[in-house]
Amino acid sequence: GANLRAEPPGPRGRGEGTGPRSTVVVGAHLDTVLDSPGADDNASGVAVVLETARVLARLPQPPDVTLMLFDMEETGLIGSREAVRQLVGTRRVAGMICLESVGYFSSALGSQRLPPGAGLAFPAAAEAIAEGHHRGDFTLVVHRTSSRPAAEAWARAA
């Protein structure tokens, strides 16, 4: 497997303080699973990362964002684990936006299936999806409690 990583031009390494520079990671994975529409899982996330790169490239002073595409995500998170290993000590990750299956929308009844265990991990979301008759017409924002303000801003924007 191979990960791809891109950062805006400029000085790398240590910031003006004593530690590594802070960055926000925007990432998606390159692989898919059997019987999954690979265009959604996860070519759609890859497309958003590429569009993010295009938009950031036009800015005179782009924010400190690290764009990453992970390989071997569906085989034990191998790609993202390696990416974290490479970032540790060189960058301080202030946050991450992981774009997963963002290209699918369907208002048809029963068009959204949840993976096994999703209801245990995300009971409120699973209940809302069931109440919506399993339509694929939503965006799910998953976050740590400490990231609630950022997640709420993302949800409003989405």
C-alpha positions in Angstrom: 0.0 0.0 0.0 0.9 3.6 -0.3 -0.3 6.8 1.4 -0.3 10.2 -0.2 0.4 13.3 1.8 0.3 17.0 0.7 0.9 20.1 2.7 1.0 23.8 1.7 4.4 25.1 0.6 6.4 26.9 3.3 8.7 26.1 6.2 8.2 22.7 7.7 9.0 21.2 11.0 9.0 23.3 14.1 6.9 26.4 14.4 7.7 29.6 16.1 7.1 27.9 19.5 9.0 25.1 21.0 7.1 22.2 19.6 5.9 20.9 16.2 3.6 23.0 14.1 -0.1 22.5 14.4 -2.1 21.2 11.4 -5.6 20.0 10.6 -5.7 16.7 8.6 -8.2 16.3 5.9 -8.2 12.7 4.7 -10.0 9.8 3.0 -9.1 6.3 2.1 -8.3 4.7 -1.3 -9.6 1.2 -1.0 -13.1 -0.3 -0.8 -14.7 -3.6 0.4 -16.3 -6.4 -1.6 -19.9 -5.6 -2.7 -19.6 -1.9 -1.8 -20.0 0.8 -4.4 -16.3 1.9 -4.6 -17.4 5.2 -6.2 -18.9 6.1 -2.8 -16.6 4.1 -0.4 -14.4 5.8 -0.8 -13.7 7.5 -4.2 -16.1 10.2 -3.1 -13.9 11.1 -0.1 -10.8 11.1 -2.3 -12.6 13.5 -4.7 -13.4 15.9 -1.9 -9.7 15.8 -0.7 -8.6 16.6 -4.3 -11.1 19.4 -4.5 -9.8 20.7 -1.2 -6.3 20.8 -2.6 -7.5 22.7 -5.6 -9.3 25.3 -3.5 -6.4 25.7 -1.0 -3.9 26.1 -3.9 -5.7 29.2 -5.0 -5.2 30.9 -1.6 -2.3 33.4 -1.3 -1.6 32.0 2.3 -3.3 28.6 2.7 -4.1 27.5 6.2 -1.9 24.8 7.7 -3.8 21.8 6.4 -2.3 18.3 5.8 -4.2 16.4 3.0 -3.9 12.7 3.2 -5.1 9.7 1.2 -4.8 6.4 3.1 -4.4 3.0 1.5 -5.3 -0.3 3.1 -8.0 1.3 5.3 -10.4 -1.6 4.9 -7.7 -4.1 6.0 -7.3 -3.1 9.7 -6.7 0.7 9.2 -3.1 -0.1 8.1 -2.8 3.1 6.0 -4.1 5.5 8.6 -2.0 3.9 11.4 1.1 4.4 9.3 0.2 8.0 8.6 -0.2 8.7 12.3 3.2 7.1 12.9 4.8 9.4 10.3 3.1 12.6 11.7 4.0 12.0 15.3 6.8 14.3 16.4 6.7 16.3 13.1 3.3 17.9 13.4 0.8 18.5 16.1 -2.6 17.4 14.8 -5.2 20.0 16.0 -8.0 18.0 14.4 -9.0 15.7 11.6 -11.8 15.6 9.1 -12.1 12.1 7.7 -14.3 12.0 4.7 -16.0 8.6 4.5 -18.6 7.7 1.9 -19.7 11.3 1.3 -21.0 10.9 -2.3 -24.2 8.9 -1.8 -27.6 10.4 -1.5 -30.9 8.6 -1.9 -34.4 9.5 -0.5 -35.7 6.0 -1.4 -37.0 4.0 1.5 -34.5 1.3 2.6 -31.6 2.7 0.6 -29.3 3.0 3.6 -27.9 -0.1 5.3 -25.8 0.2 8.5 -22.8 -2.0 9.1 -23.1 -4.6 11.9 -22.6 -3.0 15.3 -23.4 0.5 14.1 -26.4 0.7 16.4 -24.3 -0.2 19.4 -21.6 2.4 18.6 -24.1 5.1 17.5 -27.5 4.4 19.0 -29.0 7.8 18.5 -27.9 8.0 14.8 -29.1 4.4 14.2 -32.5 5.3 15.7 -32.7 8.5 13.6 -31.9 6.5 10.5 -34.5 3.9 11.3 -37.1 6.6 12.0 -36.2 8.0 8.5 -37.0 4.5 7.1 -33.4 3.9 6.2 -33.1 6.6 3.6 -29.6 7.5 2.5 -30.2 11.2 2.8 -28.1 12.4 5.7 -24.6 13.2 6.8 -23.3 11.6 9.9 -20.7 13.6 11.9 -18.8 11.4 14.4 -16.6 13.1 16.9 -15.0 13.0 20.3 -16.7 14.9 23.0 -13.8 17.4 23.2 -14.4 18.2 19.5 -18.1 19.0 19.8 -17.8 22.7 18.8 -15.9 21.8 15.6 -18.3 18.9 14.8 -21.3 21.2 15.3 -19.7 23.8 12.9 -19.1 21.0 10.4 -22.6 19.7 10.7 -24.1 23.2 10.1 -21.9 23.6 7.1 -22.7 20.2 5.7 
